[in-house]
Amino acid sequence: MGKKSKKAVAGEGESLVGTNPTSTGASSNTKPGKAIPPVPTLSTSALVICRNKHWRYISSFHGPWLQLPLEVLETLANANYYMPLPRPVDPAVFYDLVKIRQLVDGATDLAVRAANGVASSALSNSLAGGAAHHMQALGLGFGNGGGAKLSPERRFRMREQATQKLSRAYHLDEIASSVATMQSTSTLENVASLVLQRAPRDPDANYVHFFHEKIPSRQLAECTDLTTLDMIIGQRPSDCEPLRTRAIVRMFKDDFEGAAQDLTTALSILRLHRPHKSPGEESMQLERRTGRRRDNPPLDEKDHPSSTEVQLLFQRAGCYLTLACDHVENALAQTPRERASEAAKTNWRDGASADEDANGHTKDQATQPEEQGPTRRQIESRKTVRLYAKRALRDYMEYLKHFHYSSNLPIEVSDEFSRQVNQATHRNKRYYGQSRFASQDPNSPTGSSVGHTVYPLATLFSATPPPDLPPYPPTDLVHTVSVLNPSSVVETTTEVVTYHPLLTDVLHSLLLCHSLLQTSTKELQRHAYMAARLARLADGYPVFQPSRSPARADWIEVLRRAENWIGLGSSWDALCAPAPLPMPPSSSNSASAAATTAMNTLSITGPTSPTETEEQRKERMRHQAIIEALEDERVNDEASFKAAILARQRRAEAEQATSPGGTSPTANALPKRWAVDDGREYPILTERAEAVARWIRDAPIVPGVGSSRRKKKPGVKKLSSIEQIGSTESLS
């Protein structure tokens, strides 16, 4: 590993592109029924990028947290933590962002100083980044400031410290850390390889270099070997994070069973060495603290909630869902067209006639066994589909237990957080004061003296949901409310859900699991309406930008191909239309509320110029479509790239045509939420959507399957062929 890192640094990746030293790491486990693709020949002209730029769900972690001053970001995280449940943003993710920014900024400082020979910190005197910061980040330093030249040993120690900081950041959250390092200086890309030249077995340097090593674009599976991660796992067996990374790489290699086993082991290690506190216990500790203090003191790092378990649950659930979809093809009988195509290939290969197979049977005779009943292989595959779907559903429900929803949170409480954000970003010291709605009652279960009701999200998808929820969808959908005058709508409470960057994807993946489990249409319709209710409330203000959800795109395609078999009353885009922002009762005569509204409705994409010509408008839309297509993970060849651009252009044209007068919404319309999934999907059929849609159409209905009340008889022999998969996993 040490020699390979030297070549990558010295040759800027060209020596890596010319050969394929890591092609031996391709997984031996492949999807059922699929041939092993040949290893592509890497061209010397291929684009080489860091390995971490291939990570999935990177777009979910983009947002202003990358540019906000660090002290402001820390203040916002503290204010978010002390808000009553449900908090605006998951505090574990929020504190992870703060620590990742601290670690990446500190590593950048050390790496640039080591590269330029600067002994003192030249970056710490500019919090928001000044001329010296940017010039040194580009390698245009000012020497060593007149001091003595740094020794090679001193530079090595500084790079070693930088590598340790980056390793800790990747341990916290490798997706968020990848986004942060992409926004930082390119000096960070080589710092770990320089450390490996002297310490080739350093676990921190190897872990960081694994993310920063340059490989050909979109060829992660072919150009990634697991040897480095295996060595790190052997050196640090009590760390669960390298197992998480290895599982993600296994997913790229289509080894989902191995990935699930790694994630199960990681969860066991996490719960063994780092026993976590339940959300209820953590909220009660918060109540006791706020009951004794009149301010909101900064939370000690040892008391920060951890997001590692949520990450592991999300990744493992995705593995199980993919495995369930992979077995759909073998679980269902072939269609007549598929049988004819396969018979034609077999006959051509064996030299038989087109109307007669190798055994002398005609086509009609060959299709009779399929019509008589399912084969043993199909029965086993159907059991496997349901088994994996149940496991995925279980992990998604465990994920949802970490977040909360309230249907009657007072608007003043949510408006208080917006005011604190506004004050913090304007460097107003008043934000250090306690929220006037914070509870002083240590026995309050919800963290608020106003007495609103809080539910874990998993409760909303249980067999018996809470009875006091407002109806959804209402008789008039949310987009019709914008016609009304906002001043005439007086509300005192609002619906709120805790935001997590992956929440939208989990909500739609949950529906895919229920589809595979053949949940009754009535119950699945209820779950779908609940997912739409929460998706329209998801708001990452003030740190996350809107992101696309692959699961949402698949669910929309499944609804279309299954012809809305659950009978939804409206289109999915209409059901998930962003809920209007709650307007405080005093907004008509309050300047601070107006400022808060302006803060909440910041537009990510700037307004259209009033003097824009038709050609300029089309060029702008085409340019935006290209950018969005390049960022999408499902674009993997020229055909999908062109289809993505075309679909996005058509969507933009449709939105332009449906808007009043072809312009942006008027000023009287209700303000739009900060970060919502605007349905930025395009109609490209994925394997997962195709498998789920076919399962819905063709899978035989088994009475009682998917019902939580069904009691299964102990039948170990029936599951003997599949019970070995993940048999060691447990939630306790």
N, C-alpha and C positions, 0 to 999 in steps of 0.2 A: 504493500500500500504506500510505503514511503517513496519507493522509486517511481511509482505511477504519479504521485502527486508532484514530484519534481518535474517530470516531463510536461505535465499539464500547465505548470506555472511558467516553465521556460519557453514553451512553444505556443502559448496562448490557445491551447486546445487543439492545434493542428495535428500533433502527434497522436492525440486521442481519436481524432476523426479519421485519420488514415487507417487505423487498425481498430480491432474490436476485442480488447483484452477482457472485457467483462461479459461477453456473450455466453460464457459457460454458466452464468447464473440464471439462465432461463428456467422457468419452473417446469417440472415434469408433470404437474397436475394441470389438466386442461378441462375445458367445459365438456360435458358429455355430448357425444355425437359430433364433435368438431375435430378437424384434422389439425395437426401441429403446423403452424405457418412457418415457411422457411425464414431463416435469419437474413434480413436484408443486408445488402452490401452498402457500407457507409461511404458516401462520397466525400472527397476532400473539400467540396464546396458547400457542404451542409452547414446550416446555422447551428452554432454551439452556444448553449445557454446553461446556466446553473441548474442543477437537478431540482432544487426546490421550486423553481418556476413552473414545474409540471404538476405541482400538488393541486388536488381538487379542492373546490370551495374557497379558493383564494379571493374571488370577487366578493364573498360574503363578509370579509374582514376589512374591506376598504372603508375609509371614512375620515372625518376631520381629526380623529385621534392621532393621526400621523403627523399633523401640522400644528396642533395646539401646543402652546408652551407647556412644559412638563409640570410646572407648579399648578397651572390651571387644570390640567388633566387630573392631577392628584386631588385637587379640591373638588372637582366634579364627582370623582369616584367616591370621595368621602360623603358628599351630599347625597349621592344616590343610595349609599349604604344606610344612611339614617332616615331615609324616607319610609313611611309605613308601607306594609305589604298591600298590594303587589308593587315591588319596586319598579321603576321605569326600565332599568337594564339589569340583567343578571349581575350581581355584585362580584361573583367569582371571575367572570370574563372581564369586567371593568377593572378590577385590581390587577388581573393578568396584563392588560394593556399598559397600565402604569408601570409595572415592573419590567415588561419587555422594552418599553421606551427607555427606561433608566439604563437597562443593561446594554441595549444596542447603542445608545448615545455614548455610554461610557466606553464600550468597545471601539466605537469609531474614534473617539478622542485618543485612546491608547494606540490604535493602529496607525493613525495619521501622524502622531508624534514619533512613533518608531520609524515610520517611513521617511520622515523629514528630519529626523535627528533633533527634535525639540524636547528638551528635558521637562519644562514646565507646561502646564495645561494652557494651551492657547485658545481652546474652544469654550472653556467654561465661562469666559467673560461675556458671552453673547448668548443669552437664553433662547431668543427667537432666531438666532442665526444672522451673522453679519457678513461683511466682506471677507474678513479673515477666515471665517468658518468655511465659506464656499470655496475660496481659493485654495485653502489647505485640503479640503475634501477632494478637489480636483488634482491634487498633487503639486500645486503651485505654492509651496511653502516659502517661508522667509528665512530658511536656514535654521540655525539653532539659537537665534537671538543673541549672538555674540558670545555664547557660553562655550564650554568645552564640548568637543565632539563626543557623542554617545558611543560607548564601547559596544561591540557586538553582543556581549553578554547582557548588557542593559537593554538593548533592543529586543533580544530574545525574551527576556523576562516580561517586557511590556506586551509583546505579542502573545505570550503565554497567558497573561492576565486577560487580554482581550478575548482570547479563545475561550477561557473559562466563563467569561460573562456571556458570550454568545451561546455556549453550550447550555448554560442555565436557562437562557431565554428559549431555546428550542425544547428544553425539557418542559417548560411551562405550557407552551402551545406552539407547535411547529408551523401551523398555518399562519397564525398572527405574526410569528417571528419571521417567517418568509416574506410576508408583506412588508414588515418593517425594514428588513435588510435590503429589499429591492429599492426602497426609497432612500437608502443611505449611500455612502460613498462606495465606489468599486474597490477601494482598498481592503474592505472586509472580505472580499471574495478570495483573496490570496493569503490572508493572515494565518489560517489554519495549516495550509500547505507548507508555509515557511517554518512553522513550529514542528511539523512532522519530519522535516529534514534532519533535525537533531533528536527528536523523540518520536520515532515511528510508531510506538505502541501507546502513546498518550491517548486515553479514552476520550477526553474532551476534544482534543484536536481532531481525532478521527471522526467523532460525531459531527463536528461542525463541517469538516471537509467533505463528509458524505453529502451534506446539503449543498455545498458550494462548488463541488466538482462540476466541471463543464462537460456536457454530453451533447450529442446531436439532438436537435429539437424534435419532440414527439417520438422519441425512441428510448424512453426510460426503461421499458421492460427488457429490451435487447442489450442495453448498455449499463445495466446495474447488476452488480454481484452482491450477494448477501454476506460475503465473508467478513467484511468490516463490521457489520452489525452483529454478526455472530460472535466476533471477538469482544466487542463492547459488552454484550450481554453476559459473556463468560467472565469478564473482569468485574462487572457490577451486577451480580444476580439479584440484588434487592431493588434495582431501578426498573420501574415498569415502562418508562418512556421509550427506551430503545426497542422494546417489544412492540409498542404502538407503531413506531416508525417501520419496523420490519413487516408488520402486518399491512401497512399501507403499500409498501413495495410489493408484497405478495398479491395484493389486489390488482396492481398494474400488470402483474404476470399471470392473472387469471387463476391464481391459487387461493381461492376464497376459503376453502376448508382449512388450509394452513394458516390463513390470516385470522380466521375465527378462533383457532386454537391459541395463537399468540395473544389475541385480545383477551381470551378467557384467562390465560395465565397472568397477564398483566393486571386484570381485575383482582385476581386472587392475591397477587403480591401487594397491590395497593391497599386492599382491605386488611391484610395481615400486618403490614408495617405502618400504615397510616390510617388508623381507624377514623372514619369521618363522622361528623355530627349530623344528625338529621335536621332537615329544615326547621322543624318545630322547636328543637332544642336551641338551634342557633338564633331563632327569633326571640325566644324567651331570654337568652343572654343579652340580646340587644335591648330588650325592655328593661332589664335590671340596670344596665349601664345608663340608659337615657333617664331612668328614674332618679339616679343619684347626681347626674351632672346637668348643668344648665346650658352647656355648649355641646358641640359635636367634636370631640377630640379626635385627632388622626388615629386611625386604627393601626395597632401594631402589626407588623408583617406576619408574626406567628399566629395572629388571629384572623388573617385573611382566609376567606373560603376558597376551596380548591375546585378547579374545573376539570381535573383529570378524569374523574369517574364519568362525568358527562361525555367527555370526548371518547372514552373507550366504549361506552354504551352506544353512542351514535355510530361509531365505526363498525362495531360488531353487528348491530342491527342491520346496517347496510350490507354486510357480508351475507347474513342469513337471507335477506330479501333477494339478493342476487342469486344465491344458490337455489332458492325456491323457484325463481323464474327460469333458471338453467335446466331444471328437471321437467318443465312443462312440456317440452317437445317430446320427450320419451314417455310422458304420462298420457298423451292423447293419441288416438288413432290418426293415421295419416289421411289427409284429404284425398279424394279421387285424383286430383291433379298431381299431388305429390307422389302418390302410388304409381301413376302412369309415368311420371318423369323418372322415378327410381327404377321402375321395371325396364324402361327404355335403356337406361345406362347399363343395367345388369345384362340385358340381352345383347347389347352391342359388345360388351366386354367378353361375354361367354360365347358369342357366335350364334345365339339362338335367334329364332325368327321374332318379328315384332309382335306376333299374336300368340307366341308360345314361349314359355320360360324354359329353364334348363331341365326341369322335371317333366316337361311335356304337358303342363297345365296351361289352360288358356287364361286370359286376363280375368274372365268372370270367375273361373275356379280359384284363381289366386286371391281374389278379394273376398271369397267366402269366409275364411277364418277370421278376418277383421270384423265382418258383419256379425259373426256368431257371438262375440263377446271379447272383452279385453284380455290381453295376454297377461302372464304373470309379471313380466317386466313392467307393463303399464300400471298394474295394481301397485307394485312396489314404488314406482315413480310417483304415483298420486299420493301415497302415504308420505313420501319424502317431501313433496311440495308442501303439504299441510304441516308437516313437522317443522320445516324451516320457517314457514310463514308464522307459525305460533311463536317460535323463538324470536323472530324479528319483532313481532307485536309485543312480546314481553319486554324486550329491551327498550323499545320506543316508549312504552308505558312507564318504565323505570326512569327514562329520561325526563318525561313530562312531570314526574313527581317533584322535580327540583324547581319548578316555576309555578307562578300563581296568577289567578284571574279574579277580578272583582267586577260585579255588575253595577254597583252603586257607590263607587268612590266619589266623594264630594269634589266638585270642580275646583274648589279653592285649594285642595291638597295638590292636585296635579298642576295647577297654576303656580303654586308655591315653588315647585321644582324648576319650572321655566324661569321664574324670577331669579332663583339662585344661579341658574346657568347664565342668565343675562348679566347679573352682577359680577360673576366670576370672570367671564370673558372680557368685561370692561375694567377689571382690576379694582373693583369696588370692595373694600374691606368689610362691608356689612354682611357679606355672605358667610362670615364665620359665625354669625349668630344662629341660635337654634331655630329650626322651623317652628312657627307658631302653632302648627298642628301636631307636633310630636307629642306622643303620649307621656303623661306623668303617672299613669296608673300601672304599677308593675304586674297587675293581674290581667291586663288587657291582652287577649290572644292574638289580635290582629295588628298591633303596633299603632293603633290610631284611636284617639279618644272619641272620634265621631261615630264609631260603631258600624262601619261598613263591613260587608261580608266578603271573606276571602276563601277561595277554593284552590287546591292544587289542580293543575291542568289535567292530571290523570283522572281526577274525580269526574270531570266533565265527559269523559269517554267511557265511564263505567256502565254496567248493566242498568243501574238506576241513577240517572243524573240528578243533580239538585233540582227541586221542583220550583224554586223561586227565581229562575232565570227569566229575563225578558224574552219574548218570542223572537225567533229568527228563522227565516227572513220575515220582516214585517210585511204588512199588506202593501206598503209603498217602499220600494227599494231605495237605497241611500242616494242614488244619483238623482232621484226626483226631488229630494229635499233641497238640493242646491237651487231650485227654482224659487224657493221661498226667500223672504227677506231675513237675513240672519238675525237682525235685531228683534224679529217677532218670535224667534225660537228661544224660549227661556227655560233652561234646564239647570238643575241643581246638582245632579250626579252624572257620572259618565262611566262607561265600560273601560277597563284598563287590563292589559296583560303584560307580564314581564317579558322583555325582549331578549332574545338570544339570536346570534347570527344564523344559526341552523334551525331555528324553530319552524320556519315556513316549510323547509324541506321535510322535517319530521312529521308535520301535520299531514302532508300529502302522502308520504310514505306509509303512514298509518292506514290511510284509505286503501292503498294498494295491498297491504297485508290483509285487510278485511275482505277485499275482493278475492284474493287467493283462498282465504278460509271459507268462502261462500257464505258469508254472513247474510242473514235475511235482508231483503231489499229495504224493508221498513227501518230496520236498525241501522243499516249502512247509510240510508238517507239521513237519519238523525246524526250520525257521525260526520257525514259530509257537511251538513249545515253547521255543525259545531266547529269543524275545521275552517269553514269559510268565515264564521263569526270571529275566530281568533286571528286568522290571516289578515283580515281587514283592519285589525287593531294593532298589528305588529309595527312598532315604531322605534327605530334605533336612535332617535334623537337623544343626546347631541353628538354621538361619536361614530355611528355607523351610517353608511350610505345605502341606497337600495341595492339589492342583489337579486340575481336570477336563481331559480330553483329548478334543478333537473327533475325532481319528483313532481313538481307542479306541472311541468310540461308533459310528463308522462301521464299524469292523471287526466289532464285535458284531452290528450289523444285517446286514452282509454274510454272516456265518456263519449267521444265522437264515434269511435269504432264499435262500441257496444250500444250505440244508439240510446244513450241516457237511460240505461236499463233500470236505474233506481228512481226515475221520475222526478228529477229536480225541477223546480218551478221556474227557473231562469238559467241563463248561461252562467258558466263558472266565473267568467270575468265580471259579470254583473254582481254575482254573489260576493265576490272578494273585492269589490270596489272599495277603495280606502274610506274609512269612516271619517266624517267631518270632525275637525278639531273642536273640542268643547269650548264654548265661549262663556267666560265668567259673567255673572249677572251685572257686574259693574263695568263691563267692557265699554259701554257707550260713553262714559265720562272718566275713564281712567287712562292716563298716559302710559303707565307701566304695563297695563294689559295690552295696549296697542303695541308697545315695544316687544312684549312677549310674543304676541301673535306674529309680528314681523320676524322675530327670531325663529319661531317654529316653522314658518313658511318659506324659509330660505330655499331657493331653487337650486338644484344641483346643476341643471343645464340652463344656461342663461336665456332670457327672453328673446323672442324673435325680433329682428330689427324691423321697424315699421316701413322702411324704404327698401326692403329686400325684394329683389326681382324674382321672377319665376325660375330662371336658370340658377340663380344663387340658392334659392330654396331647395331645388332638386339636388344640387351639388352638396349642400349642407346635409341633407338627409342621406345621401349616398355615402358621404364621408362618415357620418355617425353609424350607419349600418355596417360599414367595413370595420370600424373600431369595435363595435359590439360583437361582430362575428369572430374577430381575432381573439377576443377575450373568452369566448365560449368554449367549454371543454369538449363538447360533442362534435366540434368541427375537426375532422381528422384527415380530410383529403380535399381535393379541388372541387369535387362534386358537392360535398356537403357545405363547403365554403360558399360556393355560388348560390346554393339553395338558401343558405342562411341570409345572405345579403338580399336576395330577391324577396324573401318572406318579410324581412324587416322593412324593406322599402314599401311593400304593399301595406304593411301595418301602419307605417307612418302616413301614407297617403290616405288610408281609411280614417285615421284619427284627424287628419287635416280636413277631410271632407265632412266629418260629423261635428266638428267644432263650429260654433256660431259664426257665420261669415268668414270661415277659414282662418280665424285669428285665435289667439289665446283666450282663455276664460276671462270674463269681465271682472272688474274689481269687486262687484257685489257678491260674487260667488263665495261659498264657504271656503276657508283656507284649507290647503292640502297638507297632509301629514308629511313629516320630515323624511322618513325612510320607510317606504312600502314597496312591496313587490308589485310592479305595474303590469305583470303578466308579460314580461319581455321574453316570450318564448317564440318558437317558430315551428311549423309543422314538419319536422323531420322525425320519422318514426324510429325510435330506439328499440333495441332488442328487448328491453324490459317491458316497454309499453306494448309491444307486439305480443309478448308472452302472456301478459295479464289479460289483454283483450281476447286473445284466443282461448284462454282458460275460462273466461266468463261465457263465451259463446258455446264452447264445445265440451267443457268438463261436465260429467254427469253429476247431478245433485245428490249428495249423500244426506239423508235425514239426520238432523242433529248436529252436523258438522258446523263449527264456528260458534255454536251456542255455549255460553259459559255455564249453563245449567246442566249440560250433558255430562253424565258420569260414565267414564270409560271403564270397561271391565279390564282387569289385569290380564294382558295378553303379551307376555314377553316374547313368545315364539313368533308372533306376527311381526314384531318390529326387530327381529334379530338382525336383519340385513342393514338396518339404518341406525340402530340405537348406539352404535359405536361412535357416531359422529357427535363430538362434543359431549360425550357422556360424563365427563368429569366436571362440567361447568355447574355452577350453582350461584344463586343470587344472594344467599345468606352468607 
